[in-house]
Amino acid sequence: MASCCDDNEHDPAAKSVAEALEIILAAATPPDRREVLALADAGDRVLAEDLRAVQPIPAWPNSAMDGYGLRSADGAQRRHCVGAAFAGHPFHGTLGPGECIRIMTGAPVPESVDCVVPQEQCETQGDWVEIHTSPRPGANIRRTGEDLAAGATALARGTLLRPAALGLAASLGRTELSVYPALRVAFFSTGDELQGLGAPLAAGQIYDSNRHTLRALLQRLGCIPVDLGRIADEPADIRAALIAAADMADVVLTSGGVSVGEADYISALLQELGQVSFWKMNMKPGRPLAFGRIGTAHFFGLPGNPVSTIVTFYEFVRPFLLKRMGHSGPWTVPTLRLPCATTLKKKPGRMDFQRGQLQAGPDGLEVAPVGAQSSHILSGMAQAQCLMVLPAEAGDIPAGSLVEVQILEGLV
């Protein structure tokens, strides 16, 4: 069902993005339950405990280079190589004056060694090594506890467990982690014009793309997606779908059916089943938005145009879900300021989220628009690496101007 407005005029009654986000985040209560998962199953969950290092990391000094371990006090004189140290196979002897050992990256450094000289600065002749630099105490040696001291917090409660965090937990020797439960998010699309994939399109029909977009967005965020399919524009069908969704999920998302002027029964139905506010947003794309509760589940009614669905998910749903998942924040999309490579077309009135790509410019990184910017054109969104956030009051923005950029790559 239906579309979001593409007009640019400012509506004094419209809600700003910041106002809506403040209301939405205030409703996002952190979880009060936790569960224990194997480390291998904890990816994209939120940590429900502080992880501390029980011993220093690294637990012993080790070499940062392939080269030769020696006593710096002996200077740059020729040395006799008396052994070798490899990762997992330490050298157990003690160096005397004028002696050195062959040492590999990650190998434990013996107490009698206080310097590692890279092999590129050495020349070997049998068991003898010429040092072509002045050895410095501590050079190329990773100190005990350089990464983490014993007792230090390695990962704080509320950390989203991305790959590097899982690797750090593994370096602590953890096999299991206490995490918050994954959110169940039910969703469906509404609209008689929608056709399922694999079937031919009749006149006036389009394929239902939004459900597949939402499923992927939820999966990448670590949620459990519950796809309820396409629901016909019939009050009884939509009512049954909303009740079922609220009974089985923590959060309910719908796509379409929230624009001003659309079937009045949608608003009445949602008010009957819960407490839902319908907002006209001062943003483009994504003017219509509904938010509230149905039973114990939170509800988002997203606009039906494909780009509007994605943008409103990033701006409102993603921050809400992260907070509900127990993530300590920040919950909003990371931003930076970059010069725009070309003039950005815009009419004053609404905050505009234009799709962009990052590129190398003559003076460093810059951002350029990608694809047509209409809310129904998904091809540009599929190529986008970022959103350029243009203020409501702004008109055309000249090339070279600094604009706020929300990075999308690597998120949800």
Residue pairs with C-beta under 8 A, 6 or more apart in sequence:
1 190
1 191
1 192
1 193
1 233
1 256
1 257
1 259
1 262
1 263
1 266
1 304
2 191
2 256
2 257
2 259
2 262
2 304
3 259
3 303
3 304
3 305
3 375
3 376
4 259
4 285
4 286
4 287
4 288
4 303
4 304
4 305
4 308
4 375
5 259
5 287
5 288
6 284
6 285
6 374
6 375
7 349
8 284
8 346
8 347
8 348
8 349
8 350
9 349
10 282
10 348
10 349
10 350
10 392
11 280
11 282
13 280
14 279
14 280
14 281
14 282
14 287
14 350
15 279
15 280
15 281
15 282
16 281
16 282
16 351
16 392
17 281
17 282
17 283
17 315
17 351
20 279
20 281
20 289
20 291
20 316
21 315
21 316
21 319
21 332
23 291
24 291
24 316
24 319
24 320
25 319
25 320
25 323
25 331
27 291
27 293
27 298
27 320
28 298
28 319
28 320
28 323
28 324
29 324
30 323
30 324
30 326
31 48
31 180
31 181
31 324
31 325
31 326
33 180
33 181
34 48
34 49
34 178
34 179
34 180
34 181
35 178
35 179
35 180
35 181
36 176
36 177
36 178
36 179
37 45
37 176
37 177
37 179
38 175
38 176
39 166
39 169
39 170
39 174
39 175
39 176
39 177
42 161
42 166
42 169
42 177
42 179
43 161
43 162
43 163
43 166
43 222
44 160
44 161
44 162
44 220
44 221
44 222
45 160
45 161
45 177
45 179
45 180
45 182
45 222
45 325
46 158
46 159
46 160
46 161
46 179
46 180
46 222
46 325
46 326
46 327
47 155
47 156
47 157
47 158
47 159
47 160
47 161
47 165
47 177
47 178
47 179
48 157
48 178
48 179
48 180
48 326
49 157
49 177
49 178
50 153
50 155
50 156
50 157
51 153
51 154
51 155
51 168
51 169
51 172
51 174
51 177
52 151
52 152
52 153
52 154
53 148
53 149
53 150
53 151
53 152
53 154
53 172
54 150
54 151
54 172
54 173
55 150
56 144
56 145
56 148
56 149
56 150
57 145
57 146
57 147
57 148
57 154
57 171
57 172
58 142
58 144
58 145
58 146
58 147
59 144
60 108
60 109
60 144
61 108
61 109
61 141
61 142
61 143
61 144
62 87
62 106
62 107
62 108
62 109
62 141
62 142
63 69
63 85
63 103
63 104
63 105
63 106
63 107
63 109
63 116
63 140
63 141
63 142
64 105
64 116
64 140
64 141
64 142
65 105
65 116
65 118
65 119
65 140
66 103
66 104
66 105
66 118
66 119
67 103
67 116
67 117
67 118
67 119
67 120
67 121
67 122
67 140
68 79
68 81
68 100
68 101
68 102
68 103
68 116
68 117
68 119
68 122
68 129
68 131
69 85
69 91
69 95
69 100
69 101
69 102
69 103
69 109
69 110
69 113
69 115
69 116
70 79
70 95
70 99
70 100
70 101
70 113
70 115
70 116
70 117
70 131
70 135
71 95
71 97
71 99
71 112
71 113
71 114
71 115
71 135
72 114
72 115
72 135
72 136
72 137
72 139
74 97
74 98
74 135
75 134
75 135
76 131
76 132
76 133
76 134
76 135
77 98
77 131
78 98
78 128
78 129
78 130
78 131
79 98
79 99
79 100
79 128
79 129
79 131
80 98
80 99
80 100
80 127
80 128
80 129
81 99
81 100
81 101
81 102
81 124
81 127
81 128
81 129
82 93
82 95
82 99
82 100
82 101
82 127
83 91
83 93
83 101
83 102
84 91
84 101
84 102
84 103
84 104
85 91
85 101
85 102
85 103
85 104
85 107
85 108
85 109
85 110
86 104
86 107
87 104
87 105
87 106
87 107
89 107
90 107
90 108
90 110
91 101
91 103
91 107
91 108
91 110
92 110
93 101
93 110
94 110
94 111
94 112
95 101
95 110
95 112
95 113
100 129
101 110
101 113
103 109
103 113
103 116
109 116
109 141
113 141
114 137
114 138
114 141
115 135
115 136
115 137
115 138
115 139
115 140
115 141
116 139
116 140
116 141
117 131
117 133
117 135
117 139
117 140
118 140
121 131
121 132
121 133
122 129
122 130
122 131
122 132
123 129
123 130
123 132
124 130
148 154
154 168
154 169
154 172
155 165
155 168
155 169
156 328
157 326
157 328
158 326
158 327
158 328
158 329
159 165
159 327
159 328
160 222
160 322
160 325
160 327
161 169
161 177
161 179
169 177
180 325
180 326
182 222
182 223
182 224
182 325
183 223
183 224
183 250
183 251
183 321
183 324
183 325
184 223
184 224
184 226
184 248
184 249
184 250
184 251
185 218
185 223
185 224
185 225
185 226
185 249
185 250
185 251
185 252
185 253
185 321
186 226
186 227
186 228
186 244
186 245
186 246
186 248
186 249
186 251
186 252
186 253
186 297
187 211
187 214
187 215
187 218
187 225
187 226
187 227
187 228
187 245
187 252
187 253
187 254
187 255
188 211
188 227
188 228
188 229
188 230
188 231
188 241
188 245
188 254
188 255
189 208
189 210
189 211
189 229
189 230
189 231
189 254
189 255
189 256
189 304
190 230
190 231
190 232
190 233
190 238
190 254
190 255
190 256
190 257
190 304
191 208
191 230
191 233
191 256
191 257
191 304
192 232
192 233
193 204
193 205
193 206
194 205
194 206
194 207
194 208
194 230
195 201
195 202
195 205
195 206
195 207
195 208
196 207
196 208
196 230
197 207
197 208
197 212
201 207
208 230
209 306
209 378
210 255
210 256
210 302
210 304
210 306
210 309
211 227
211 229
211 230
211 255
213 306
213 309
213 310
214 225
214 253
214 255
214 309
214 313
215 225
215 227
217 310
217 313
217 318
217 412
218 224
218 225
218 412
219 225
220 411
220 412
221 318
221 321
221 322
221 325
221 412
222 325
223 321
223 325
226 245
226 248
226 249
228 241
228 244
228 245
231 237
231 238
231 241
233 257
233 263
235 265
235 269
238 257
238 266
238 269
239 269
239 273
242 252
242 254
242 269
242 270
242 273
242 294
242 299
243 273
243 294
243 295
245 252
245 294
245 297
246 252
246 273
246 274
246 294
246 295
246 296
246 297
246 299
247 295
247 297
249 297
250 297
250 298
250 324
251 297
251 298
251 299
251 300
251 320
251 321
251 324
252 294
252 297
252 298
252 299
252 300
253 299
253 300
253 302
253 317
254 299
254 300
254 301
254 302
255 302
255 303
255 304
255 309
256 302
256 303
256 304
257 263
257 266
257 301
257 304
258 266
258 278
258 288
258 289
258 290
258 301
258 302
258 303
259 287
259 288
259 303
259 304
260 278
260 280
260 288
267 278
270 276
270 290
270 292
270 294
270 299
270 301
273 294
273 295
274 292
274 293
274 294
274 295
274 299
275 292
275 293
276 290
276 291
276 292
276 293
276 294
276 299
276 301
277 290
277 291
277 292
278 288
278 289
278 290
278 301
279 288
279 289
279 290
279 291
280 287
280 288
281 287
281 288
281 289
281 312
282 349
282 350
282 351
282 392
283 311
283 315
283 350
283 351
283 352
283 353
284 350
284 351
284 352
284 353
284 375
285 303
285 305
285 307
285 308
285 311
285 353
285 374
285 375
286 302
286 303
286 308
286 311
286 312
286 315
286 353
286 375
287 303
287 308
287 350
288 301
288 303
289 300
289 301
289 302
289 303
289 312
289 316
290 299
290 300
290 301
291 298
291 299
291 300
291 301
291 316
292 298
292 299
293 299
298 320
298 324
300 312
300 316
300 317
300 320
302 308
302 309
302 312
302 313
302 317
303 309
303 312
303 375
305 375
305 376
306 375
306 376
306 378
306 381
307 355
307 374
307 375
307 376
307 377
307 378
307 380
307 381
308 375
310 381
311 353
311 387
313 412
314 333
314 387
314 406
314 408
314 411
314 412
315 332
315 333
315 353
318 331
318 333
318 411
318 412
319 331
319 332
320 331
322 329
322 331
323 329
323 331
333 387
333 406
333 407
333 408
333 411
334 406
334 407
334 411
335 389
335 404
335 405
335 406
335 407
336 404
336 405
336 407
337 402
337 403
337 404
337 405
338 358
338 365
338 366
338 367
338 402
338 403
338 405
339 361
339 363
339 366
339 367
339 399
339 400
339 401
339 402
339 403
340 366
340 367
340 368
340 369
340 388
340 397
340 399
340 400
340 401
340 403
341 359
341 361
341 366
341 367
341 368
341 399
342 368
342 369
342 399
343 396
343 397
343 398
343 399
344 354
344 369
344 388
344 390
344 396
344 397
344 403
345 373
345 396
346 352
346 354
346 390
346 394
346 395
346 396
346 397
347 395
348 392
348 393
348 394
348 395
349 392
350 392
351 389
351 390
351 391
351 392
352 373
352 388
352 389
352 390
352 392
352 394
353 387
353 388
353 389
353 390
353 406
354 369
354 373
354 387
354 388
354 390
355 369
355 370
355 371
355 373
355 380
355 381
355 383
355 384
355 386
355 387
355 388
356 367
356 368
356 369
356 370
356 384
356 385
356 386
356 387
356 388
356 405
357 367
357 368
357 370
357 383
357 384
357 385
357 386
358 365
358 366
358 367
358 385
358 386
358 405
359 365
359 366
359 367
359 368
360 366
367 386
367 388
367 403
367 405
369 388
370 380
370 383
370 384
371 377
371 379
371 380
371 381
371 383
371 384
372 379
372 380
373 380
384 408
385 407
385 408
385 409
386 405
386 406
386 407
386 408
386 409
387 405
387 406
387 408
388 403
388 404
388 405
389 403
389 404
389 405
389 406
390 397
390 403
390 404
397 403
